[in-house]
Amino acid sequence: MSTLPAPSSAEVEPPAADASARTNTPVRAAPSAAPPPAPALRDVGVPTQGSGPGPVGRLLEMWLPPLLLVISWTVGWIAAPSWQGEDLILPALVPTAGLLALRIPLERARVRTGPGSPVLVGLYLLHLLMVAVALLLNPLTCIYAFVGYLDSSRFLTGRRAQAVVVTTALLCAIGQVGGVRVVVESPTFFAGLAVVNLLIALGMMFLAEERERALEQRERDQAEIARVNAENSRLHEELMAAARREGIDEERERLSREIHDTVAQGLVGVIRQLEAVRSDIDPDSRHRVQVAEEAARDSLLEARRAVEALGPHQLHDADVVQALSGLVARWSRAHRVVATFDADDAPATGDHADVLVRIVQEALANVARHAGAGAVLVTLAIHGDQQRLEITDDGEGFEPRTAPRGTDWGTCANGHGGSEDASRCSPRRAAAAR
């Protein structure tokens, strides 16, 4: 333990500071009446949570369904004479026109209420019924029925969207086999084609959900990266500010030492020499000596004021107890060593507060460099008319009597008012006492 009584106000020039502590839109499959169509690689059955399609994607979503509806009826009208007769193709115009007109309220309701609203659910159920009627009259309406894969996530959410995908696969299979008549005549053919469509639809749904999860994970990763970058920027700014403060403090300390160790001490020597001048000199010379002595004292006073103004920044907005408490706490966090400050009996004000701060800075710096301590205790107390500063730690030390000659371990506690049992000294304790 190194114990140092704070200097009293009667002592000559306090020591200068010598501190060293520093501390979706995936690609859509093209519709075809011959092979089983595959649903688009998009968020089938899962509401889109990421960014929406671009301008071209929005244009296709808006105008592709009406275009496919017109194409489906036109191809059906062309193929009617050789395929199923012309008696049903003209009546198929009614549900076709109804589907074309229904696209308008569907799009408006989606913009106004968003996917999954009760209005959209009702409108799209009507849409599916009209597609079924159109398929009865014109099997090639399956070309248009393909848009159910695209519409599922645009108008519906969750299980309803998945149900639309399955229904669309079945409706497409009805048209691909040639209509309801062929379904009745060749149910096995229809079942096989329906299974193929369903497998493709379910596979696309799974891929779309995987894609959605990947997009969500990427968004979370990007948010985490942004948060880490912001934290890094904040820490960098704090580091730069701390480095600037440290540079300013070091320069202030250097100037304080320079003024104290050169100008102030030189002026003290001049004053002592002038005081020693014999009193039996002639009056004119004695007057000149007195004037020189007064000028030297005034200069010494200004030098001491400059040293005080360049004192530790910790004392700018706090008293000595608060300054030492903050200093010990910051050192403890920086070096991950348990450090305790006890000043219950110490007054908040006192002489030479800057000296106390510098001593604690130097002692803690030496503990960090040399001791390997796990706990440090800094105690500031009042004893009579003096303040008593004690810095102890549980780190490594040495026996002064066995130290090699020339070891710079300074003066131990017994030479500076320490308790008599403080025989185990170390460089860090000696630095605190110097």
N, C-alpha and C positions, 0 to 999 in steps of 0.2 A: 504494500500500500504506500502510495506516495502522498504525503500530506503537506499542503502548502498554505500557510496563512497569507491572506491577501495583504498587500502593503498598505500601511496606514497613510493618511494624507500628509503626515509630517515628513515622510521619507523623501529623499531627493529623487529627481527625474525617474519616472516609471520606465521599465524596459519597453523597447519598441516591439511591435508585433512581429512574431516569427512563426506564423502559422503555416503548416504544410498540409492541413486536412482539406481535400477536394472531393473534395468529393464531387295454213295447214292445208298446208293444203297439199297434201301429197298428190302425186300424179293420179289423175282419174283415169280408169280404164275406159277405152272407147267402146260404146255400145255396139252390139252385134246381135242379129236375130238368129244366127246359126249356132255358134258355140255358146255355152253358158256364160253369161256376163259375170264379171267379178266386181264386187263393190270397190269403191275408191279407197285409196290409202289415206284415209282421214280419220277424224275422231268419231268413228261409228259407235253410237251408243254412249258416248262420253261427251259431255258438254265441253266445248273448247274453252280453255282457260288462258291459253297463251295469246300471242298476237294473232289477229285475224288475217285473212288472205289479202294479197295485194290488189291493186286496181284491176288487173286482168282476171284474177280469181273471182273478185266480186262481180265482174261483168259476166263471166261464165255462169256463176251461180244464179244470176238473175235471168239470163236469156237462153241458156242451154235447155232447160226444161220445155219452154214453149216451142223451141226449134225442134226438139225430139218429138214432141206431140204432133206437130205438123208433118214431120217425116214419117212417123208411124202410120198415120192415116193415109198419107199419099202412097207409101209402099203397099199398104193393105189394099188400096183401091186399084193399084196397078196389078197386084197379084191375084185379085179376087176372081177374075174370069177362069183362071187355070187352077185355082186352089180350092176355094170354098163357095164360089158362086157370088153373084152381085147383089143378092137380095138383102144382105145384112150390112154391107159396107156403108150404104147411105144412112141407115138408122144409126150407125156408129158415129156419125157426125154429131149427134146430140150430146152424148157423154164427152166426146172429144172437145166440143165447144164449151161444155160446162167445166171441164178440167182447165181449159185455157183461161176462162173467166175466173176460176177459183184461185189461180195463181196470184191475182192482184190482192185480194183480201189476205191471203196467206203472207205475202211479203210485207204488207202494211202492218198486220198484227205482229209479225216478228220484230219489226222495227219499234213498234209502240210498246209492246209488253215483254219482249225478250223470249228466248226459247223456253218451252215447258209450261207456258201459261195455260189456264183452262180454255181460253178462247182458241188458242192454237191447237190444243189437243182435239177439241170438237171439230175445227175446220179440217184438220188432217185426217181424222176418222172419216169424214164425209169424202175427202179426196180419195182415200183407199177404196171406199165403196164405189165411187165413180170409175176408178181404174178397173175394178172387177167387172163392172157392167160393160165397159168398153172392151175388155178382153173377151167377153162372151160374144160380142158382135164382131170384133176384129182382133184375132189372136196376135197380130203384129203390133198391137199396143204394148207388147212386152218391151219394145224398143224404148218407149217412154217410161214404162214401169221401172226401168233401171234407175231413174232419178231418185227413187226411194232410198237408195244407198246414200245419196248425197244429202237428201232432205232430212234424214233421220237426226243428224246432229244439229242441223240448222234450225229446225222447228221444235224438236223434242229433247228431253233429257232422260238419263237413267234407264230404267227398265222399259219405259215406253219407246225410247229410241231403239233399244235392242229388239223389241217386238216388231217394230217397223222394218228392221233389217231382215228378220226371219220371214215376215209376210211378203216383203218384196222378192225374196228368193223364191218363194212358192208361186207368186204371181208370174214371175219371169219364166219359171218352169212350165206353167200352163201355156204361155204363149209359145215357148220354144218347141213343145211337142205338137203344136198345131191347133190348140184350142181345147174347149171342154169336151167336144165329141171324141177326140183322140184320147183324152184322159180317161173317159169312160170305157173306150174300146181297148186301150193298152195301159192299164193302170201300172203295170210293172215298169214300162218305159218311163212313165211320168214319175214314179217313185224314185227310180235311179237318177233321173235328171234333177229331181228335187233334192236328193241327198247330195249330189255334186254341188248344186247351188248353195245348199245350206253349209256344207263343209267350207266352201270358198268364203261365204259370208262370215262364218264364225272365225275362220282364220284371219280374215281382214279385221274383224272386230278385235281379236286378240292383239294383232300387230298394232292396231290404232291405239289400244290401251297402253301397250308397251311404249309406243312413241310418246303418248301423253305423259306417262310417268317419267320418261327420259327428259322431256321438255321441262316438266316441273322440277326435276332434280337439277337440271342445268340452270334454271332460274334461281333455285336455292343456292347453288354454288356461286352464281354470279353475284347474288346478294351478299353471300359470305365474303367473297373476294372484295366487293366494294366496301364492306364493313372493315375488313382487315386493312385495306388500303387507307381508309379514313383514319383508322387507329394508328397505322404506321405514320401517316402524315402528322397526326396530332403529336405522337411521340417524338417525331423528328423535330417538330417545332419546339417542343419542350426541351429537347436535347440542345438545340441551337440556342434557345434562350438561356438554358443553364450554362452552356459554354461561354456565352457573352457575359453573363453575370460573373462566372468564375474568372474570366479574363479581366473584367473591371475590378473585382475584388483583389486579384493578384497585383494589379497595377497600383491600386490604392495602398496595399500593404507595402509594396516596394517603395513607393514614395514616402510612406510614413516612416519606414525604417531609415531611408536615406536622410530625411530631414532630422530624425531623432539622432541618428548615429554620427552625422556630420555637422550640420548647422547648429542644432541645439547643443550638442556636447561641446562644440567649438566655442559657442557663446558662453557656456558655463565656465570653460577654461579662461576665456578673456575676462569674465567678471571676477573670477578668483584672483587672477593676476593683478587686476586693477585694485581689488581690495587689499592686496598685499603691498601696494605702493606706500612708502614711508610717509608719515603724516607731517614730517618736518620740512617738506618742500615748500617752495614759495607759493603765495596765495594764487597767483595766476596759473601756475602749473596744477595746483590742487583743484582749481575750478575746471580746468580742462579735463582732468582725470574724472571728476564727478560727472561732467557732461557725457564723457565717453562711457562711463559705467551705466548711467541712466539709459543711454541709447542701446547699450548691449542688453540691458534688462528688458527694455521694450521689445527688442528684436527676439529675445528668448521667449517672451510672452506670446508674440505672434507665431513663432515656430511651434510652441506647444499647442496653440489654438489650431494650427494647421494639422498637426498630428492627431488631435482629437477629432477634427472634422473628417479626417481620413480613417477613422476608426471602423470597427466591424459593422457591416451592413445590418447584421442581426439586431443591433441596438437602435436602428433608426426609428422603428415603430413599436418597440417593446422595451420593457425594463430588463434588468440583467437576469432575473429568474426566468422570465418568459423566453429570453434569447437562449439561455443555456438549455432549457427544456426542449425547445424546438431543435437546437443543434444536436442534442443527444438522440432525439427521436429520428431525425433524418439519417444520422450516422447508423443507427440500429437497422433501419430499413435498407440502407445501401449495402451494408456489410453482413446482414442476416445474423447479427449477434444480439443476444438479449442485453439490452442496456437500460439501466434504471437511473432516474435522476431524482434525488431527494433534496428538497429545499424547504421543508416545512417550517424550519426555525429561522430561515434567512429573510432579511428585509428585502423588499422589492428594489430599493435603491441603495447605492453605496459608492464609495470611491473606487476608481480604477476598474470600472465594469469592463472596459475594452481589454484590459490585461487578463481578467478572468476568462473572457471568451477565448482569447488567443491561447491561453494555457490549456483549456479543455480541448480546443481544436488540435493542438500539437500532441497532447496526450492520447487522444482517440486515434489520431493518425498513426502514432507509434504502436498502439495496441493492434491496429489493423495490419501493420507491416511486420511486426516482430513477435507478437504474443501467441497467436493461435488461440485466443480466448473464446470461451463460450458464453461468458456473462461479464458485464462491466457495471460497476456502481459508481456514480458521480454524486458526491454529497457536498452541498454548500450550507454552512451553518455559521452562526454568530457566536464568537467567544470574546466576551468583554467588549472592547472597542475595535476588534478585528473580525474580519470575515475569514472563515477557514474552509479551504477547498480540498477535498479528498477524492482521488481517483484510484479505484481498486479494480482488479480483474483476476480471473482464475486461470490465466494463461501461464506460459513458461517463463521462468526467470533464471537467475544465477546467483551464486554466492559472491559478494564483492571481494571477499578475501582471497578467493581462488581464481579471480578473473585474470587473464594474461595482462602483462604490462602493456600500456598504450591503448587498452580497450576504452572506447568512448562511451562509457555508460553513465557519465555525469555524476551528480551528487545525489545520494540516496536520501531516504526520508529522514534519517536521524540528523543529517546536516541541515535540514530545513524545517525543523519543528515537528517532525513526524513522531509517531509513537515508538517506544523503545523496542517493541517486538517486530518492527518492520525491517528485519535483517535480510530478507530475500528481495533483491533489487533486480531490475531489468532495464534495458535501454529505454523502453517506452516510459517507465516511471521516471527515469532520470530526465528525459526530455521534458516531462511535465513540470519538473522542479526547476529547470534551468531558466 
